[in-house]
Amino acid sequence: MDAPDFDYETNNSRRPAVRAGLVVIANPKAGGTSARRLATAIETLRDLGHAPAIWYTRGAGQGRPLAARAAREGAAVVVAAGGDGTIAEVVAGILDACPTPGPDRPAVGLIPLGTVNVLARDIGLKPRVPRVAARVLDAGHRRLLRPARLNGRPFVAMASTGIDSEVVRCVDGVLKHRAGAAAYLWALLSIVPRYAYPVITATLERPDGSVEGLTGALVLVTRSRFYGGSLTVAPTAEIGAPDLHVVVVHRPGAVALAGHGLGLLTGRFGRGPGVSLRTARRVTVEAAGPLPVQADGDLAETLPAAITLDVEDGLDLIAPMT
C-alpha cells in the first residue's frame, strides 16, 4: 500500500475548520491509486491558494461525525474524498449539525475516489482526474442536491433491494479493493445460480397524491440517472428534483436478469416489458422476509423500508458548470 505524500491531520486536530474554509474528509488507508489521486487533488488545491484541512476516518461511518464537526466549526465546504457512501456520510453529518437550511450550512464538495462514483458521474465530474476535481472545488459553482432518506438515513444516489443488494452484501471487500467494479460482477455470477428472487412489494405515494402498489423481484429508488457507474437506469432523474424515481423489475430469473443487463448496456433499459418506471414522494418497500437494502453501494438496512424525500430541504453541491 502506498502512503500518501502529504501529512494528514488527526481526527482530534485542534485546528478549527473555520480557518481552513474547506475541509476534506478522507480515508487515509486508501492505498495505491486512490492515495495518489487524493494527494494530487490536495496539491492542486494548495497551488490554487486553498489551505484545506484534511481529516481522516478510521472506518465506516466515521465520516458522519467528522462532517458534523466541520459544519459546527464553520467550514464553508466539506469535501467527501471517496465514493458515494462517503458522500452520503458527509451529507448526513452536515444535516446533523445544520438541520435547517440556511447560510451556516456548508456546501458539499467531491473528490471522487470510490469504486463506482455514481453521483460524480451524474454531475459530469470525471472520477479519475483529481486535478479537475480540485479546479471544480476552486471554481465553486453550486447546484442543488436533495438527499433522500432510507428509514431516516440520508442517501445521495440510490437505494435498492433484490439481487443487487444481495451482491452488495456478498461482495468480497479485499477483491473490491483490488479489482474495483469487477468484484461486483464476480459476486453476481456466484449468486445467480442460487438466488431465490423473493417477491418485493413497493407502495408509492405519487406526486399527485395517488397511491400505487407494485410487485417485483427488484426495487430501486434513485436520485441519479445512472446505475453501476454510467449505465442509464432512470433517464429523467435529477439529484435536485422534488421527486424520487422508482424502478421495479417484475420478472425474476437469470434469463430476465440477462435481458435487463443487455438493456442497460445498450441504453434501452426499461423500454420493453417487465420494468416499471415511476416517480414518487414516498416509497414503502416490504417483503416476506428481512431482505438486505443497499444505499449508495453500502449495505444499509433490511426490509421493511420507508424511503422519503423532503422537498423543502437541500444542500449546495459544488459541481462542474453545465
Buried (B, 14 or more C-beta within 10 A) or exposed (E): EEEBEEEBBEEEEEBBBBEBBBBBBBBBEBBEEBBBBBBBBBBBBEEEEBEBBBBBBEEEEBBBBBBBBBBBBBBBBBBBBBBBBBBBBBBBBBBBBBEEEEEEBBBBBBBBBBBBBBBBBBBEBBBEBBBBBBBBBBEEEBBBBBBBBBBEBBBBBBBBBBBBBBBBBBBBEEBBBEBEEEBBEBBBEBBBEEBEBBEBBBBBBBBEEEEEEBBBBBBBBBBBBBBBEEBBBBEEBBBEBBBBBBBBBBBBEEEBBEBBBEBBEEEEBBEEEBBBBBBBBBBBBBBEEEBBBBBBBBBBBBBBBBBBBEEEBBBBBBBBEE
